[in-house]
Amino acid sequence: MTGAQPDQMAADGFSAGFACFAGRPNVGKSTLMNALVGTKVAITSSRPQTTRRVIRGIVRRPDAELVLIDTPGLHRPRTLLGERLDSLVRATLSEVDVIGFCVPASERTGPGDAYLAGELTGHAGTPVVAIVTKTDQATPEQIAGQLTGVARLGDWADIVPVSAVTGFQLDVLTDVLVSHLPPGRPLYPDGELTDEPEQQLVAELIREAILEGVRDELPHSIAVVVEEMGPREDRPDLIDVHAVMYVERPSQKAIVIGSKGSRLRDVGSRARKQIEGLLGSRVFLDLRIKVAKDWQRDPRQLRRLGF
């Protein structure tokens, strides 16, 4: 297709559009998107509610451009931040061409899944594909049972079991999602894998490093802002990154710092390696931590932190 013009591409059967992954928190949506795109565009964690933004990853094929949208997990909001995340998800669901409803293979479907199934199938005219994720963590019997259970939850356009870890049926899922896209031109310039700004991706990688191994109550209370990022004047091969981590209470600050600063050093080391992989350059990472009391419930602080 080299040299083809956009109008010609559309006329030749090219399709382009948006697919949104939705589901309960921690069902593997971000991991699945990263696997389909082929690189890390969304952070992942074993902690629920890791994703806080709508992140777009782009899958290109000769016949299609599939723009994948990873959203925060739908849940019952308990804070102003939670309410805003919930509104973000619902607005996104109303604007895509196809929805992927993610349910893990290793967990029985429950009331939460039934509620979400009703929410998703309520978007009239938008096809919903049920995706049974994490099949690498389940036995064949569990997978078969989950496929049956998911089928009972709604009238799905298709049901596809996958594993983002082993790559099982990722090509099949891509084919299914692409089949629901409208004819059209490519939506993003060649070579892009995400439309997330680099500074935001860097902030998310830092937050992912913090989330590893912390107490259960901490992930919801961490926000990261990259205040300055760019090549050092006398060392163009070195990128300086200055970031601030915000928590809600002094006790949480102590958790992040760790004994004699050991945890903070570990966070910095792991985050720096990920950032260097993203930017393709050596990185000097300056991390600071501040307390922003109850920022999840404060409209002014939420705006300052980008929510």
C-alpha positions in Angstrom: 0.0 0.0 0.0 3.0 2.3 -0.2 2.1 5.5 -2.0 -1.6 5.0 -1.7 -3.6 8.1 -0.9 -6.0 8.2 2.1 -9.1 8.3 -0.2 -7.8 5.4 -2.2 -7.1 3.4 1.0 -10.7 3.9 2.1 -11.9 2.9 -1.4 -9.7 -0.2 -1.3 -11.4 -1.6 1.8 -9.4 0.1 4.4 -11.2 0.6 7.7 -10.3 2.7 10.7 -12.0 3.3 14.1 -12.0 3.0 17.8 -12.4 0.1 20.2 -12.8 0.5 23.9 -11.9 -2.1 26.6 -14.2 -2.0 29.6 -14.7 -4.2 32.6 -14.2 -4.5 36.4 -10.9 -3.1 37.8 -7.9 -5.5 37.4 -9.3 -7.8 34.7 -6.3 -7.3 32.4 -7.4 -4.5 30.2 -4.1 -2.5 30.2 -2.0 -5.7 29.7 -4.2 -6.7 26.8 -3.9 -3.4 25.1 -0.1 -3.3 25.5 0.1 -6.8 24.0 -2.1 -5.9 21.0 -0.1 -2.7 20.3 3.2 -4.4 20.9 4.7 -1.9 23.3 3.9 -0.4 26.7 1.4 2.4 26.4 -0.6 1.7 29.5 0.7 0.9 33.0 -0.2 -2.3 34.6 -0.3 -3.4 38.2 -1.8 -6.2 40.4 -3.7 -3.4 42.2 -7.2 -2.5 41.1 -7.9 1.0 39.7 -4.4 1.4 38.1 -5.6 3.2 35.0 -6.8 6.7 35.6 -6.9 8.1 32.1 -8.3 7.2 28.7 -5.1 6.0 26.9 -5.1 5.3 23.2 -2.9 2.6 21.6 -2.7 2.2 17.8 -2.7 -1.1 16.0 -1.8 -0.9 12.2 -2.5 -3.4 9.5 -2.4 -3.2 5.7 -6.2 -3.2 5.8 -7.0 -1.3 8.9 -6.1 1.1 11.8 -7.5 0.0 15.1 -7.3 2.6 17.9 -7.6 0.9 21.2 -8.8 2.8 24.2 -8.0 1.6 27.7 -10.3 3.1 30.4 -10.4 3.1 34.2 -12.4 0.1 35.5 -16.1 0.9 36.1 -16.8 0.8 39.8 -19.0 2.4 42.4 -17.3 5.8 43.1 -16.4 6.8 46.6 -14.5 10.0 45.9 -14.7 12.9 43.6 -11.9 11.4 41.6 -13.8 8.2 41.4 -16.9 10.0 40.1 -14.8 11.8 37.4 -13.2 8.5 36.3 -16.7 6.9 36.1 -18.0 9.8 33.9 -14.9 9.5 31.7 -15.6 5.8 31.1 -19.2 6.4 30.2 -18.4 9.2 27.9 -15.8 7.0 26.1 -18.2 4.1 25.7 -20.7 6.3 23.8 -18.2 7.4 21.2 -16.4 4.2 20.0 -17.2 1.8 17.2 -16.9 -1.5 19.2 -16.7 -2.3 22.9 -14.6 -5.1 24.3 -16.0 -6.4 27.6 -13.2 -8.1 29.6 -13.8 -10.9 32.1 -10.9 -13.0 33.5 -11.0 -16.7 32.8 -10.0 -17.7 36.3 -12.7 -15.8 38.2 -16.4 -16.8 38.3 -18.8 -14.2 36.9 -20.7 -12.4 39.6 -23.1 -9.5 40.2 -20.5 -6.9 39.2 -20.1 -8.6 35.8 -23.8 -8.8 35.3 -24.2 -5.1 36.2 -21.5 -4.1 33.7 -23.0 -6.4 31.0 -26.3 -4.6 31.3 -24.5 -1.2 31.2 -22.5 -2.1 28.1 -25.3 -3.7 26.1 -27.4 -0.6 26.8 -25.3 1.3 24.3 -27.7 0.8 21.4 -26.0 0.3 18.0 -22.6 -0.3 19.4 -21.5 -4.0 19.1 -20.0 -5.5 22.2 -17.4 -8.3 22.0 -17.0 -10.4 25.2 -13.3 -11.1 25.9 -12.3 -13.8 28.3 -8.9 -12.7 29.5 -6.0 -14.4 31.4 -6.6 -17.8 29.9 -3.0 -18.7 30.9 -4.1 -18.6 34.5 -7.0 -21.0 34.1 -7.5 -24.7 33.3 -9.4 -25.7 30.1 -12.4 -26.6 32.3 -12.4 -23.2 33.9 -12.1 -21.5 30.5 -15.0 -23.6 29.1 -17.1 -22.8 32.1 -16.3 -19.1 31.9 -17.3 -19.0 28.2 -20.6 -20.5 29.1 -21.1 -18.1 32.0 -20.2 -15.0 29.9 -22.5 -16.1 27.1 -25.4 -16.0 29.6 -24.7 -12.4 30.5 -25.7 -10.8 27.3 -26.2 -10.9 23.5 -22.6 -10.5 22.4 -21.4 -9.8 18.9 -18.7 -12.4 19.6 -16.9 -14.1 22.5 -13.1 -14.5 22.3 -10.9 -16.2 24.9 -7.3 -14.7 24.9 -4.1 -14.5 26.8 -2.0 -11.3 26.7 0.9 -13.2 28.3 1.2 -16.1 25.8 -0.4 -14.3 22.8 -3.2 -16.9 22.6 -5.8 -15.7 20.0 -4.6 -12.1 20.0 -4.7 -12.2 16.2 -8.3 -13.6 16.3 -9.4 -10.8 18.7 -7.8 -8.2 16.4 -9.7 -9.6 13.4 -13.0 -9.5 15.3 -12.5 -5.9 16.5 -11.5 -4.8 13.0 -14.5 -6.4 11.5 -16.7 -3.9 13.3 -14.8 -0.8 12.2 -16.3 1.5 9.5 -14.5 2.2 6.2 -12.2 5.2 6.5 -8.8 6.8 6.3 -6.0 6.3 8.8 -6.6 8.5 11.8 -3.0 8.9 13.1 0.3 9.6 11.4 2.4 6.6 10.4 4.7 5.3 13.2 2.7 6.5 16.2 1.7 3.8 18.7 -0.1 6.1 21.1 -1.3 9.7 21.3 -0.3 10.0 25.0 2.2 12.9 25.5 5.6 11.6 26.5 5.6 13.5 29.8 2.3 11.7 30.8 3.7 8.3 29.8 6.7 9.0 32.0 4.5 10.0 34.9 2.5 6.8 34.5 5.7 4.7 34.5 6.8 6.3 37.7 3.4 5.7 39.3 3.6 2.0 38.2 7.0 1.7 39.9 5.5 3.1 43.1 2.5 0.7 43.0 4.7 -2.4 43.1 4.5 -4.0 46.6 2.8 -1.2 48.5 0.0 -1.5 51.0 -3.5 -1.9 49.7 -4.7 1.6 50.6 -1.9 3.5 48.9 -2.4 3.1 45.1 -5.6 5.3 45.1 -3.7 8.0 46.9 -0.7 8.5 44.6 -0.5 11.0 41.8 2.6 11.8 39.8 3.3 15.0 37.9 6.4 15.5 35.6 7.2 19.2 36.2 10.1 19.4 33.8 11.7 17.1 31.2 14.3 17.7 28.5 17.9 17.1 27.3 20.6 18.5 29.6 22.2 21.6 28.0 25.8 20.3 28.2 24.8 16.6 27.8 22.3 16.2 24.9 22.6 12.4 25.3 21.1 12.7 28.8 17.5 13.6 29.6 16.6 15.2 32.9 13.3 14.3 34.4 12.0 16.2 37.4 8.8 14.6 38.9 6.8 15.1 42.0 4.8 12.3 43.7 1.7 13.4 45.6 0.2 11.4 48.5 -2.7 12.4 50.8 -1.1 11.8 54.3 2.3 12.0 55.9 2.0 8.3 56.8 1.7 7.5 53.1 4.8 9.6 52.4 6.7 7.4 54.9 5.5 4.3 53.1 6.9 5.5 49.7 10.2 6.6 51.2 10.7 3.4 53.1 13.4 2.6 55.7 16.3 5.1 55.3 15.0 5.9 51.8 15.4 2.4 50.5 12.0 2.1 48.9 12.2 5.5 47.2 15.6 4.5 45.7 14.2 1.3 44.4 11.2 3.1 42.9 13.6 5.5 41.2 15.8 2.8 39.8 12.9 0.7 38.4 11.2 3.8 37.0 14.4 5.1 35.4 15.0 1.8 33.5 11.4 1.9 32.1 11.7 5.6 31.1 15.0 4.9 29.4 13.4 2.1 27.4 10.5 4.5 26.4 12.7 7.4 25.4 15.7 5.5 24.0 18.1 7.6 26.0 20.0 7.8 29.3 17.9 9.5 32.0 18.6 11.4 35.2 15.5 11.0 37.3 14.8 13.5 40.1 12.0 12.3 42.3 10.4 14.3 45.1 7.4 13.5 47.3 4.8 15.9 48.7 1.6 15.6 50.8 -1.5 17.1 49.2 -4.2 16.4 51.8 -7.3 14.6 50.5 -6.5 15.5 46.9 -9.0 12.9 45.6 -11.8 14.9 47.1 -10.7 18.4 46.4 -11.8 19.9 43.0 -9.0 22.5 43.0 -6.3 19.9 43.6 -7.8 17.5 41.1 -7.6 20.2 38.4 -4.0 20.9 39.4 -3.1 17.3 39.1 -4.8 16.9 35.7 -8.1 15.2 36.5 
